[in-house]
Amino acid sequence: MTSLKLQAALDFMVSYGLAILIITIALYVVFSLGVFNPKLAPTVCNPAPGFVCKAYAISTNSTFTISLAQATGGTIDITGAACSSSVNSSSDMPQYGNVHVLGYSSAYYPNTNIQSGLNLYSDGSNTIDLYCFNGGGKATSSLGYTFSGYLWINYTISNLPPTHYIKRVATFTVSYT
């Protein structure tokens, strides 16, 4: 009778041991293939009507660079820009960072290319460099991880009465480079 109990215990241990070994090998294969790798997220940019995302990238220090084009029929003078991971719940404005889409300040822009305004001609493009923000401040991360956010610009249109417009011009997901 004792040998039957030992045989049952041995069968139990071998069966479950093999099952655990097979599951471990399967998990190893899945992880080594990169199925759960955040680097596999697609990079996309969905512009507002009249605008085009020509090229865009974000660096690990949260500097977002976008080559933006427009086809609104007039020249746009960009006086400010903002990049945020969320939209303010009470208005279509950034939740974090440059929440009023103000002009040049070293807190919001890594260089001075927007300091005196950027002209964006119809059927032309220009590059904007700015920092992206999330709930923790500047949206820094490691290489390959993704950032999803929104881009706003503060601008006037030439040949129209001097009115400042603040518009969300792009929604994007991009990998840190």
N, C-alpha and C positions, 0 to 999 in steps of 0.2 A: 504494500500500500504506500509505503514511503517513497518508493521509486516512481510511482505514478504521480505523486505530488511534486517530486523533483522534476519529472518530465514536463508536467504542466507549467511549472515555474520557468523552466528553461524555454519552453515554447513561447510563453508570454514575453520573456525578456528578449528573445530573438526577434519576434514579430514586431514589437514596439521599437526595438533598437533599429531594425531595418527601416521602419517607417520614419523614424527621426532622422536617420542618415539620408534617406531619399528627399525629405523635406529640406534638410540643410543643403544638399547639393543643388536642389531646385532654386532655393533662395540665393545661393552663391552665383548661379548662372544668371538669374534675373538681375541682380545688382551689378555683376560684371558687364552685362550688356548695356547698362545705363538706363534702364527703364524708368527709374525714379530720379534721374539726373535732371536738375532744374535747367541745365544748359540746352535741353531739347525744346524748350518753349519757343514758339515762332516769334520773330520780330515783325511787327506790323505798325503802320502809321495810317490812321484814318483821318484825313483832313476834312475841314469844313468846306462847304461849297465855295468855289472860287479860289481855293488854296491847294497847293500840292506839296507833299513832303518829298523832296528830291533825295536827300540823304540825311541820316540821323544816327547818332551814337551817344552813349553815356559812358563816362569813365568811372573808375572805382572811387574817385573823390567827389562824385555827384555832378561833374560838369557835363551838361547836356548840350550837344552841338547839333543844330539842325539847319539844313539848307532848305529854306522855304521859298516857294514860288507862288505867284498869284496871277489871276486873270480876271480882275474886277473891272478893267477898263480905265483905271486911273492909277496914279502913283500913290503909293502908301508910304507915309513917313512913320516908322515904328519908333516910339519914344519909350517903350517899356515892354517887358515880357515877364512871364511867370510860369513856373513848372511845379506842379503839385501832384501828389499821389491821390488826392481826393478833391471833390468839389464841395464847396460850402453848402450846407443844407438849406440855408435861407436865401441864397442867390447863386447865380452862375459865375462864381468867383472862386479863386483858389482857397482851399482850406488851410494850407500850410505855406510858409515862406513869404514871398512877395505878394501878400493877400490883396493889396490895392493896385497891383501891376504898375508899380512906380518905375521911374527912370533909373539912371545909373546910380548904383551904390555897390561898393565892393562886397557887401554882404549877399548880394543877389547875382552878381556877374563876375566871372573869373578874369575878365579883361575889359578894356574900355571901348570895345567896338560899338557899343550901343550908346555911349555917353553923349554924342552929339546927334543921335538919331540915325536910323538906317533907312535908306530909300529902297523901296521894293517896287520896281517898275512892273507894269502889266506885262505879262509874258516873260518876265525876268525873275531872277532869284537872288537871294542874299543869305548869308550865314549868320545865325544868332547863337551866341554862347551864353549859357546861364546855368545856375545851379538848380537842381531839383530838390524838393523837400518832401518829407513825410512826417508822421507824428513824432519822430525822434530827432528832427532837425534836418540837416543835409542828408540826403538819401545815399549814403555810402554803402558799398557792399563789395564782395569778392568777385573776382573774374568769373564770368559765365552765368552768374545769377541774373535774374531779370528784374526790371523795374517797369511797372505799369503806371502811366500818369497822363496828365493833360497839359496842354500848352495854351496860354493866353497871350495875346498881344494888346498893347495900348497904342493906338495909332490915329492919325488923321489922314484924310484923303485930299490930295491936291485938287484945286479948281472947285472946291466945295466950301461952304461956310466952315470956319475953323471949329469943328466939333471933334472931340476926342471920343473914339469908340474903344470899348474893351470887349474883345471877343475871344471865345475859346475856339482856336483854329485847328487843333489836332488832339486826337486821343491816340496813345501809342503804347506799345510794349517793346522793350529793347533789352538786349543782354549787355551786361557790364563788360567793357573792354579795357 
